[in-house]
Amino acid sequence: MAFYRRTSYKPTLSLAEREARAEARFQKKVAQDEAKRAKSAFNYATAGGHYIPTERQLAAARYMLTNEVDGLSAEVVILGAEFKQTVHHDHIHRVNEFIRNNPSLNL
């Protein structure tokens, strides 16, 4: 019976070498993403739109403000709702997330 003998040997990488390769891959991916964004015509500042908050969002924002939970978004949503002004969707999203995470508040 003949035994198969490997003629080549691939050494395993040390931990430092694996980490260096992983860092190089990550930096390459970051550079590629930045290059894509530079060529993109997408306007990140206006993405998502602006909306007038609802009464439910106003109630949740008031609760958030009194309990010191994300005061900036709460203030922006309160001002938008009271003056019927549009608010960037990021602030509304934070208030909606607070409502979803606290169903016992019955807002």
N, C-alpha and C positions, 0 to 999 in steps of 0.2 A: 504494500500500500504506500503510495507516494503522498507526501505531505506538501501542501502548497506553501511556498515560502514567498513572502512579500519581498519584492525587489526594491520598493521605494518606501520611505517612511516619512510621514508628514508630522512634524513635531507640533505639539499643542502649544498654544500661546499662553504666556504667563498672564497673570491678572492685570498687571500694568499695561501689557500690550493690548489686551482685550479692551481695557478702559480707554486707551489711546485711540483705538480704532472706532470705538463707539462714539467718542467725542468728535472725531473727524467726520463720521457719518452725520452726526447731529449738526455740526457746523456747515456741512455741505447742504443739508436740507434747509437750514435757516437762510443760507445765501440764495438758494434757488427760490424760496418763498419771497424773499425781498426783491429779487429780480422780477418775479411774476407781478408783485404788487406795483413795482415801478412802471411796468408796461400797462397795467390795468387802468381803465377809465372809470372804475367804480369809485364813487365818492363815499368814503367811510363816515364822514361827519354827518351826512344827511341820510344815511341808510336807516331804514326802519320806519321813518316817518314821524309825524307829530300828531297827537290826538288830544281831544278834550276828555279829561277824566270823568268817570261816572260817579253817581252818588255813593255807590258801594265802595269804590276806590277812595273817595273823599273820607268816608267814615273810617276806613282802614288806615288811611294816612294820618288822620287825627289820633287814632289809637297808637300808631307807631310813634308819633311825635310826643305824646304824653308819657310813653314808656321808653323813650330814648332809643328807639330801634331805627337805624338809618335815617337820621334827621333830615339830611339834605334832600333825599328823594321825597320824603314825606312833605317837607315844606314846599317843594316844587309842585307836587300834585295838589296840595291844598290851594296854593295860589292859582294854579291853572283851573281848578274846579270852581273856585269862588268867582273868578273874573272871566270865566268861560274862554280861557286862552288855551291854545294848544301846548302840549307838553311832549318832550321827546319820549319815545317809547321805552327807553331804558329805565326811566323813573317809574313809569307805569308798570313795567315788567317787575321791578323790585316790589312794588306794592301788591301786585297780583300774586307773586311768589309768597309774600307774607300771608296773604289770605289763604292760599292753598296749604301752607304749612301749619296754619292755626285754625282748623275747622271748628273748634269748640267755641270760638269767639262769636259766631253767628253774625258776621258782618254783612 
